[in-house]
Amino acid sequence: MKDLKNWFLMKMGLGSIVHLSSITLCMHHTQTQIQFQRFGFPYSKSKNLLPSLSTTSSWGIKLKSKTLSLSLSLMAGATHFQVSAEDGSVPSQELGSSPSHAIGQHDLLIVGPGVLGRLVAQKWREEYPGCQVFGQTVTTNHHEELIKLGISPSLKWTKEDYKFPYVIFCAPPYQSADYPGDLRQAALCWNGEGAFLFTSSSAPYDCNDNGFCDEDTPVVPFGRSPRTDVLLKAENVVLEFGSSVVRLSGLYKEDRGAHVYWLEKGIVESRPDHILNLIHYEDAASLSITILKKKCRRKIFLGCDNHPLSRQEVMDLVNQSEKFSKRFEKFTGTDDPLGKRLNNSRTRAELGWEPKYTSFAHFLETL
């Protein structure tokens, strides 16, 4: 399980901090408080959309203007689905079977709301002002923060008669005893009217020689790798429910991603010529929103910036940018696997979507 967790951190760059956009409550606040607390979601009157990012970093890596907020704790797993008793947190109430507060036609449930989920929530609110955004987390560690932001967090799964028109599942599989089962449970929260989307990984594409891959590239056969088996089984559950999948390449932003980890390490025992594929968190969120809005059914999309880079090229760009307080030294590996070169032109054409950050180099120029 530890190997699976480490692999996913490198492949997807998913953090574990729970964030969501705020919700707007349309009923009288006193009445709404009672109703929300009755079926599991805490109530807040705040209309603040997002907290400011922390400027404290346990890594100590800084941009010229601020401290990067990266910590190993973001890799710990606050966006998973098996509730652990080890942290001592107190679970929220389970959703009641007959909530009196109606779910609106654009309301969204985010299962496993981490960094990506928070951005999805923000952009969804921009698309549908006044909608409600709900989030299911593993612990209550961030619930007070979310409540102050007007978020409605809950720990446990909704009952099957409490359904949402839009559901997005964006948590990684490590620390989940039954990841496909988690997807099935999430699908049961969807009423079938809007869309249900699973944010998967590009890892299942069967290519490890730095070759070219697109949406039609065959996937790793079942049984070859437990890591890809978990993802493919989860994807199959989603497709069985008539829902869609977006396979995301390596997620990053200024304070999260492989480049930050390597920058802190300085010397990394990995081969420098391994090809990476990247997508900024904001672009992953906008792509997810586009898929949800189009109510796609039984589709598999690919999320990447179409500018694959070797590990060495990524870190050369970081050093050349002179935007960070540390400099990367070198890669020393020689025999670990190679990667793949992803292209999602079909996804872009079908959805009419383009990324904000066209490449990692473009992103660095904006810092």
Backbone hydrogen bonds, N-H to C=O, Kabsch-Sander energy under -0.5 kcal/mol:
donor,donor_aa,acceptor,acceptor_aa,energy
5,K,1,M,-2.3
6,N,2,K,-2.5
7,W,3,D,-2.5
8,F,4,L,-2.1
9,L,5,K,-2.0
10,M,6,N,-1.7
11,K,7,W,-2.3
12,M,8,F,-2.8
13,G,8,F,-0.8
13,G,9,L,-1.2
19,H,17,I,-0.6
19,H,113,P,-0.7
23,I,150,G,-2.1
24,T,131,C,-1.3
25,L,23,I,-0.5
26,C,24,T,-0.5
32,T,28,H,-2.7
33,Q,29,H,-2.1
34,I,30,T,-1.5
35,Q,31,Q,-2.1
36,F,32,T,-3.2
37,Q,33,Q,-2.3
38,R,34,I,-1.6
39,F,35,Q,-1.3
40,G,37,Q,-0.9
41,F,36,F,-1.3
58,S,70,L,-0.9
59,W,70,L,-1.1
63,L,66,K,-2.8
64,K,323,K,-0.7
68,L,61,I,-2.4
70,L,68,L,-1.2
74,L,71,S,-1.9
75,M,72,L,-1.7
76,A,73,S,-1.7
80,H,77,G,-0.6
83,V,81,F,-0.8
88,G,85,A,-0.8
102,A,100,S,-0.7
107,D,104,G,-1.3
108,L,132,Q,-2.5
109,L,166,Y,-2.5
110,I,108,L,-0.5
110,I,134,F,-2.8
111,V,109,L,-0.6
111,V,168,I,-2.8
112,G,110,I,-0.7
112,G,136,Q,-2.0
114,G,112,G,-1.1
118,R,114,G,-2.4
119,L,115,V,-1.7
120,V,116,L,-2.4
121,A,117,G,-2.5
122,Q,118,R,-2.1
123,K,119,L,-2.5
124,W,120,V,-2.6
125,R,121,A,-2.2
126,E,122,Q,-1.6
127,E,123,K,-1.7
128,Y,124,W,-2.5
131,C,128,Y,-2.0
134,F,108,L,-3.0
135,G,152,S,-1.8
136,Q,110,I,-2.1
137,T,135,G,-0.5
137,T,154,S,-2.2
138,V,78,A,-1.0
143,H,140,T,-1.4
144,E,140,T,-0.6
146,L,142,H,-2.3
147,I,143,H,-3.0
148,K,144,E,-2.1
149,L,145,E,-1.0
150,G,147,I,-1.7
151,I,146,L,-3.1
152,S,133,V,-0.9
154,S,135,G,-2.0
162,Y,159,K,-2.2
163,K,161,D,-0.6
164,F,189,C,-3.3
166,Y,107,D,-1.1
167,V,195,A,-2.2
168,I,109,L,-2.4
169,F,197,L,-2.8
170,C,111,V,-2.0
170,C,168,I,-0.6
176,S,173,P,-1.6
177,A,175,Q,-0.5
182,D,178,D,-1.9
183,L,179,Y,-2.1
184,R,180,P,-2.2
185,Q,181,G,-2.3
186,A,182,D,-2.2
187,A,183,L,-2.5
188,L,184,R,-1.5
189,C,186,A,-1.6
190,W,187,A,-1.5
191,N,164,F,-2.6
194,G,165,P,-0.9
195,A,165,P,-1.6
197,L,167,V,-2.3
198,F,244,S,-2.0
199,T,169,F,-2.6
199,T,197,L,-0.5
200,S,198,F,-1.1
200,S,246,V,-1.9
202,S,248,L,-1.8
205,Y,202,S,-1.5
206,D,218,P,-2.7
207,C,205,Y,-1.9
210,N,339,G,-3.0
211,G,339,G,-0.6
213,C,341,R,-3.1
217,T,214,D,-1.7
220,V,204,P,-2.8
224,R,221,P,-1.7
229,D,225,S,-2.3
230,V,226,P,-1.8
231,L,227,R,-1.2
232,L,228,T,-2.8
233,K,229,D,-2.5
234,A,230,V,-1.8
235,E,231,L,-2.8
236,N,232,L,-2.3
237,V,233,K,-1.7
238,V,234,A,-1.8
239,L,235,E,-2.5
240,E,236,N,-2.3
241,F,237,V,-1.2
241,F,238,V,-0.5
242,G,239,L,-1.8
243,S,238,V,-2.2
244,S,196,F,-2.0
245,V,299,K,-2.7
246,V,198,F,-2.4
247,R,301,F,-3.1
248,L,200,S,-1.8
248,L,246,V,-0.8
249,S,303,G,-2.3
250,G,277,N,-2.4
251,L,12,M,-1.0
252,Y,279,I,-1.1
253,K,256,R,-2.6
256,R,253,K,-1.2
260,V,257,G,-0.6
261,Y,257,G,-1.6
262,W,258,A,-2.8
263,L,259,H,-2.0
264,E,260,V,-1.9
265,K,261,Y,-2.1
266,G,262,W,-2.6
267,I,265,K,-1.8
268,V,330,K,-2.3
270,S,268,V,-1.9
274,H,271,R,-1.0
276,L,309,L,-4.3
279,I,250,G,-2.4
281,Y,252,Y,-2.2
284,A,280,H,-2.6
285,A,281,Y,-2.3
286,S,282,E,-2.4
287,L,283,D,-2.5
288,S,284,A,-2.0
289,I,285,A,-2.5
290,T,286,S,-2.2
291,I,287,L,-2.1
292,L,288,S,-2.5
293,K,289,I,-2.8
294,K,290,T,-1.8
295,K,292,L,-1.3
296,C,291,I,-1.4
301,F,245,V,-3.1
301,F,299,K,-0.5
303,G,247,R,-3.1
304,C,302,L,-0.6
305,D,278,L,-1.8
309,L,276,L,-1.9
311,R,274,H,-1.7
312,Q,272,P,-2.4
314,V,310,S,-2.3
315,M,311,R,-2.2
316,D,312,Q,-2.3
317,L,313,E,-2.1
318,V,314,V,-1.8
319,N,315,M,-2.5
320,Q,316,D,-2.7
321,S,317,L,-1.6
322,E,318,V,-0.8
322,E,319,N,-0.8
323,K,318,V,-0.6
325,S,62,K,-2.3
329,E,266,G,-2.0
330,K,266,G,-1.7
332,T,268,V,-2.7
333,G,268,V,-0.6
333,G,270,S,-1.8
338,L,208,N,-1.1
340,K,275,I,-0.7
341,R,211,G,-3.6
342,L,340,K,-0.7
343,N,213,C,-1.6
348,R,344,N,-2.2
349,A,345,S,-2.4
350,E,346,R,-2.6
351,L,347,T,-2.2
352,G,348,R,-2.1
353,W,348,R,-1.1
358,T,356,K,-0.8
363,F,359,S,-2.1
364,L,360,F,-2.3
365,E,361,A,-1.7
366,T,362,H,-0.8
366,T,363,F,-1.3
367,L,364,L,-1.1
